[in-house]
């Protein structure tokens, strides 16, 4: 069992409605020392790719992206913003995303100043469920002409479709922990 | 002139309507090496206080809070979430905040699991204008019985009231750069 799987067993919670909470260390309260170890794992997987920028999305991807940047000797991090679908300037790349958790649509936006065809990206987020946020980031990156070298998330819900969708698109997706099932109120992992 | 003031002069922009943009390095694209230097400055100011936790707010406070945590040898970071004012569970501390930028109200929320009277807090954010976000964090911290050892922001707009409001409340507020004015399209700092 790996580091993140052990931590999920120790501190993760399963709520009614099959909701997974890892908010004591990953995405509300943050264990920064632990995140740095996860960042190192992500670096080890992608270090031979020619990555020069990290793309993530607010808010829960930012801390993980920060520590991954440090593992890559401080490459820039760009975090996409989430905005209601409305009047958005033409100085932004944008993609419409449906949120799995809220079932609402929002715009993922990145300023055109901060993504270009010079960028070889690692796309980072904390959680992967249906893959909608990652697809939005991929779309924005493609509009900007970036090269997407890979994607990485801390936790993939293996019983939802996001992982398959992203891998079937041909991308190298590293999920540090893949939760196979949470039936019976217990975490089981895909190794 | 200090490190952040120099960077603002070099990379900051002033847009019509007196809007300050530092989004190439602080709060959209992130220069993580530079943020670590800012984090070290914040640590130097507060290192003799008995700080054991950082409280910040999504999204732009998170990267700065992450690097400050590292300077403090990995104390936990808790980031408050912003939610529309609506049905919010009783398992959350919450405070209503009016956004200076959008002129809308939102709820600042933190799970009751992650703040308590054991916490000696450093409150962190990237920007200080009218002080509404910081006041929301102070309110949530007080509800939880935390001891607030101090607050720190990267950029304070010295020509707005937030700095005075927070200091008049008696708190030790460290602003790494205080912008005195942006009249005539130029940055001038309070040193």
Interface residues (C-beta under 8 A of the other chain):
Chain A: X23 X24 X28 X29 X30 X31 X32 X33 X35 X36 X58 X59 X62 X63 X66 X67 X69 X70 X74 X75 X76 X77 X78 X79 X81 X110 X111 X113 X114
Chain B: X23 X24 X28 X29 X30 X31 X32 X33 X35 X36 X58 X59 X62 X63 X65 X66 X67 X69 X70 X74 X75 X76 X77 X78 X79 X81 X110 X111 X113 X114
